[in-house]
Amino acid sequence: MDYFFNFDKLDYLTGKKPDGCILCLVRDGSGEVPSLVVHETASSMVSLNLYPYNPGHLLVFPRRHARDVRELTAEERADIDALSRLCLDMLDSTHGPAGYNIGYNMGLVAGASIDHLHLHIIPRYPREIGIAELLAGSRVLVQNPLETRRLLRARFAEAAEAAARAQA
């Protein structure tokens, strides 16, 4: 029988987390948490989920610490909306999923393990459930997040260059 290990996840689940907000630490470029940021704007950021449900699982979040979607300014809401649409285009071109789950988890009882508002964009693929998920309630990581980050950063850069050329 094969076993799949992720010892860092156990530390995370048992409360061994860095002091402060994880997404604020990512925003500030702290070395306390790995940065998997693939794109940023003046008011928002896009990062891969360190513990993804599927390859390409993205988090879109405001730079400003907020806990509830009702705290967002009109500019932040518009930026997150535009970024989420851009993320779908990027994921379509890099991963080609069959569908998406998109949404916020607000509050611990709703599944929010990070107390900084973030929008999940989870690509879904045909036949994605494997034997490990069925038998052990585990997930097998099928793509290295660093490779996912490389692919998405390159695609975001291409899109930004194309947009700049179109405006020139």
Contacts in CASP RR format, 6 or more apart in sequence:
PFRMAT RR
TARGET T0000
AUTHOR 0000-0000-0000
METHOD contacts of the structure
MODEL  1
MDYFFNFDKLDYLTGKKPDGCILCLVRDGSGEVPSLVVHETASSMVSLNL
YPYNPGHLLVFPRRHARDVRELTAEERADIDALSRLCLDMLDSTHGPAGY
NIGYNMGLVAGASIDHLHLHIIPRYPREIGIAELLAGSRVLVQNPLETRR
LLRARFAEAAEAAARAQA
4 132 0 8 1.000
4 138 0 8 1.000
4 140 0 8 1.000
4 141 0 8 1.000
6 51 0 8 1.000
6 141 0 8 1.000
9 51 0 8 1.000
11 17 0 8 1.000
12 51 0 8 1.000
18 25 0 8 1.000
18 30 0 8 1.000
18 32 0 8 1.000
18 33 0 8 1.000
19 32 0 8 1.000
21 65 0 8 1.000
21 114 0 8 1.000
21 115 0 8 1.000
21 116 0 8 1.000
22 33 0 8 1.000
22 114 0 8 1.000
22 116 0 8 1.000
23 45 0 8 1.000
23 47 0 8 1.000
23 59 0 8 1.000
23 61 0 8 1.000
23 65 0 8 1.000
23 114 0 8 1.000
23 116 0 8 1.000
23 118 0 8 1.000
24 65 0 8 1.000
24 116 0 8 1.000
25 31 0 8 1.000
25 32 0 8 1.000
25 33 0 8 1.000
26 33 0 8 1.000
26 35 0 8 1.000
26 37 0 8 1.000
26 45 0 8 1.000
26 47 0 8 1.000
27 45 0 8 1.000
27 63 0 8 1.000
29 35 0 8 1.000
33 50 0 8 1.000
34 50 0 8 1.000
35 47 0 8 1.000
36 47 0 8 1.000
36 48 0 8 1.000
36 49 0 8 1.000
36 50 0 8 1.000
36 145 0 8 1.000
36 146 0 8 1.000
36 149 0 8 1.000
37 45 0 8 1.000
37 46 0 8 1.000
37 47 0 8 1.000
37 149 0 8 1.000
38 46 0 8 1.000
38 47 0 8 1.000
38 48 0 8 1.000
38 58 0 8 1.000
38 90 0 8 1.000
38 149 0 8 1.000
38 152 0 8 1.000
38 153 0 8 1.000
38 156 0 8 1.000
39 45 0 8 1.000
39 46 0 8 1.000
39 83 0 8 1.000
39 86 0 8 1.000
39 87 0 8 1.000
39 90 0 8 1.000
39 152 0 8 1.000
39 153 0 8 1.000
39 156 0 8 1.000
40 46 0 8 1.000
40 63 0 8 1.000
41 79 0 8 1.000
41 83 0 8 1.000
42 63 0 8 1.000
42 79 0 8 1.000
43 62 0 8 1.000
43 63 0 8 1.000
43 64 0 8 1.000
43 75 0 8 1.000
43 76 0 8 1.000
43 79 0 8 1.000
44 60 0 8 1.000
44 61 0 8 1.000
44 62 0 8 1.000
44 63 0 8 1.000
44 76 0 8 1.000
44 79 0 8 1.000
44 80 0 8 1.000
44 83 0 8 1.000
45 60 0 8 1.000
45 61 0 8 1.000
45 63 0 8 1.000
46 58 0 8 1.000
46 59 0 8 1.000
46 60 0 8 1.000
46 83 0 8 1.000
46 87 0 8 1.000
46 156 0 8 1.000
47 58 0 8 1.000
47 59 0 8 1.000
47 61 0 8 1.000
48 56 0 8 1.000
48 57 0 8 1.000
48 58 0 8 1.000
48 59 0 8 1.000
48 145 0 8 1.000
48 148 0 8 1.000
48 149 0 8 1.000
48 152 0 8 1.000
49 57 0 8 1.000
49 58 0 8 1.000
49 59 0 8 1.000
49 120 0 8 1.000
50 145 0 8 1.000
52 122 0 8 1.000
52 141 0 8 1.000
52 145 0 8 1.000
52 148 0 8 1.000
53 122 0 8 1.000
53 139 0 8 1.000
54 97 0 8 1.000
54 122 0 8 1.000
54 123 0 8 1.000
54 124 0 8 1.000
54 125 0 8 1.000
54 128 0 8 1.000
55 95 0 8 1.000
55 123 0 8 1.000
55 142 0 8 1.000
55 143 0 8 1.000
55 148 0 8 1.000
56 91 0 8 1.000
56 94 0 8 1.000
56 95 0 8 1.000
56 123 0 8 1.000
56 143 0 8 1.000
56 148 0 8 1.000
56 152 0 8 1.000
57 120 0 8 1.000
57 121 0 8 1.000
57 122 0 8 1.000
57 123 0 8 1.000
58 87 0 8 1.000
58 91 0 8 1.000
58 120 0 8 1.000
58 121 0 8 1.000
58 152 0 8 1.000
59 118 0 8 1.000
59 119 0 8 1.000
59 120 0 8 1.000
59 121 0 8 1.000
60 80 0 8 1.000
60 83 0 8 1.000
60 84 0 8 1.000
60 87 0 8 1.000
60 118 0 8 1.000
60 119 0 8 1.000
60 121 0 8 1.000
61 80 0 8 1.000
61 116 0 8 1.000
61 117 0 8 1.000
61 118 0 8 1.000
61 119 0 8 1.000
62 72 0 8 1.000
62 76 0 8 1.000
62 79 0 8 1.000
62 80 0 8 1.000
62 117 0 8 1.000
64 76 0 8 1.000
65 116 0 8 1.000
66 72 0 8 1.000
66 76 0 8 1.000
66 116 0 8 1.000
66 117 0 8 1.000
67 106 0 8 1.000
67 107 0 8 1.000
67 115 0 8 1.000
67 116 0 8 1.000
67 117 0 8 1.000
68 106 0 8 1.000
68 117 0 8 1.000
69 77 0 8 1.000
69 104 0 8 1.000
69 106 0 8 1.000
69 117 0 8 1.000
71 117 0 8 1.000
72 80 0 8 1.000
72 117 0 8 1.000
80 119 0 8 1.000
84 102 0 8 1.000
84 119 0 8 1.000
84 121 0 8 1.000
86 156 0 8 1.000
86 159 0 8 1.000
87 121 0 8 1.000
88 100 0 8 1.000
88 121 0 8 1.000
89 159 0 8 1.000
90 152 0 8 1.000
90 155 0 8 1.000
90 156 0 8 1.000
90 159 0 8 1.000
91 97 0 8 1.000
91 100 0 8 1.000
91 121 0 8 1.000
91 123 0 8 1.000
91 152 0 8 1.000
93 155 0 8 1.000
94 148 0 8 1.000
94 151 0 8 1.000
94 152 0 8 1.000
94 155 0 8 1.000
95 123 0 8 1.000
95 151 0 8 1.000
96 123 0 8 1.000
97 123 0 8 1.000
97 124 0 8 1.000
97 125 0 8 1.000
98 124 0 8 1.000
98 125 0 8 1.000
98 126 0 8 1.000
99 123 0 8 1.000
99 124 0 8 1.000
100 121 0 8 1.000
100 122 0 8 1.000
100 123 0 8 1.000
100 124 0 8 1.000
101 120 0 8 1.000
101 121 0 8 1.000
101 122 0 8 1.000
101 124 0 8 1.000
102 119 0 8 1.000
102 120 0 8 1.000
102 121 0 8 1.000
102 122 0 8 1.000
103 119 0 8 1.000
103 120 0 8 1.000
103 121 0 8 1.000
104 117 0 8 1.000
104 118 0 8 1.000
104 119 0 8 1.000
104 120 0 8 1.000
105 111 0 8 1.000
105 112 0 8 1.000
105 120 0 8 1.000
106 112 0 8 1.000
106 117 0 8 1.000
107 115 0 8 1.000
130 140 0 8 1.000
132 138 0 8 1.000
132 139 0 8 1.000
132 140 0 8 1.000
133 139 0 8 1.000
133 140 0 8 1.000
END
